[in-house]
């Protein structure tokens, strides 16, 4: 559920570890050379051909190489349904890349590695000097038999009051819809880890350097437990330890993050003078919107037209949570909150509209529900916060 930003330090550490490995003086094992201008090539048993990765909300594309790959949906039923997984390779800049392959494991659960790649490609650039980068849309995401459900604008509106009964109704409708082309029981982390191992074997059994982000760190841990021989190194960025249930710590984590981010503002004289106590202002604005939800006319940043939107405490909460994920977006919050208290909600409304589009891809994702319902939901207990 993230606007994904990979920490440069994590990537730098992977490069550092390689250079300072005890065997760093030895010449690394290299993979078969791929001609610079190749339009197609073979790795292991897989035939890769040139393809383009589209970038969301843009006409830009990223060059890659794609290969068809299918797996049984249920590995215990060899005659059962087969599902096609989207597999892409970002070729190394080197004439002969090192034999170990870097694997990007996307977050969510529900994000697709291939679709997310354009956002993170720059951070991986140093690794491409000597490594191929492997992108596999986890089953149920992207173009790997996606478990998507129909939605209306109201269903993905971050300003909607939460209704547990309505949420359950939507969940059951989503289940009925995805059941037409998939059995959600087989769209879990450990089964997806076996998919990744099948890809590794098809590639000729190289070792993997796993780079997991958020939920992708769970995937990395599960793969390493089940297929340790396939792992050369692991980077866990924004770690989700195996013992936690996704969702149980969201409230405390958000509160801690906001306090730290807003303290940075109050400790900066110009920021403190302009916006005061942003943490206290946030609660004041929340209380205003809770007591008096309001409809506003605003300029929609995605359609460039004037629209009407309802702003309440839930819209504010959703925006603040998602914007707290990265420094770039968190830096907008003191200004947006301050303007809201002055009655100017244009920035908040525009930002919630942008956020709504990003969230739609995940709120309609049955794969996310398959993972959370089977791996986390029964472990979440009511807590005061």
Steps between C-alpha positions, in 0.01 A plus 500: 500500500795729459629774278810295479838655572803271537756627747828564321684374808353154465614474140839647586538242772445217254771642276727558802452143623593364162817709482604416856410134495790275616526375144484848348848459360391200296353548155121460530327225311339643189187412309492432128570815301204673337572722196447869568245541220328167554125492435465153648710250692476184706578460871469143619186370335331841474476693174508875562389755241515879507194664657397834649378566853234773506507768765171586671353838411774556244583427140854404599615139482797305635686249284517145633496138387199279568458122500185288524475294817213293635451301820229275642256697711490202738827307495327196648274484196728465198201472265332807642496860391823662379561871553731725300744713700642823364878478503740774392876545508686831505827413329828595661711775348796259505587292195517197733303551821580333829324166532289598803179682409336781699129442564270793585213390728220758504286601797132520573405219510358560156762705320644360179878502461491572127255790528689646796842478335495845327465664844805329647726444199730789587587351837607175337723667241829425687411131518429482126867564432567133574162332558181411321183609688213250511138617527222250568141610551396287797199281421181701532668834419577699186471269201543176697135389501405811701227461760329831428149598597268759354459821695319829491653834583319496834661172599853637465426843641726564799230725644242227546387417854604148591214250508600148608190337356551674167866399499406135552242524221766635263742230607253224421416659165870517420542133595213400272654697214858370526377143551397500133865480394699409811496311827608761757626228738810475279592869495716522810859593579646152538345375177630808321846424642483164325415684176818703536702182556349351186620806310849463647520137391382594151774764485763232562504524883701819558507643851277796577566834671156578644397864549169500688297815571232502776284191432777390265717446809259227610531343158881512528496336843259228393701426187825480700343257749365274230781528243820602680724363226355756262603803708832681478398818689192680630411867548192562717372857463208607727497160667184304577629235745340159466357515851286809440154503350466759224278778629539452874761775543374754246356737763809511723738517204312792347490692827874448558580606144290816518656604830848457356418677174322792665779536758737559209277795405477648849879472536544705182438869586350599163269196493394546860429869442290428190300201624529481880428164664396283203420200720253702708367667184431159346276399788325836495428461130382142551259614773364772270435257216353241735251751636425663167576298183476732204461493123745713307549607141857454388718471190558129434873442430433189293216623276578876515130566557313645795347227716313474828639278773407422858778544752474340843722348767541174307629676189746692715615185681554307178699781343721555804577132533610453141690829483696408814674220308763715329687822587392667176129460568523539880656843442169615347293423809579803726403737218186307401381470862565867569307608191214268594468670838473832314217362287705436186454131420615510139838330566342226714226431247743484210732269689218265605393474135853399397518255789165350408634393161802332658290315758249367248752249364536347846149530641371302202768234537376158607860378532549743790190359664616142440830572673365699793197279564706179496819623666413792729132557578461232766802641687364853533346571839307812608732763648417836662689705243 
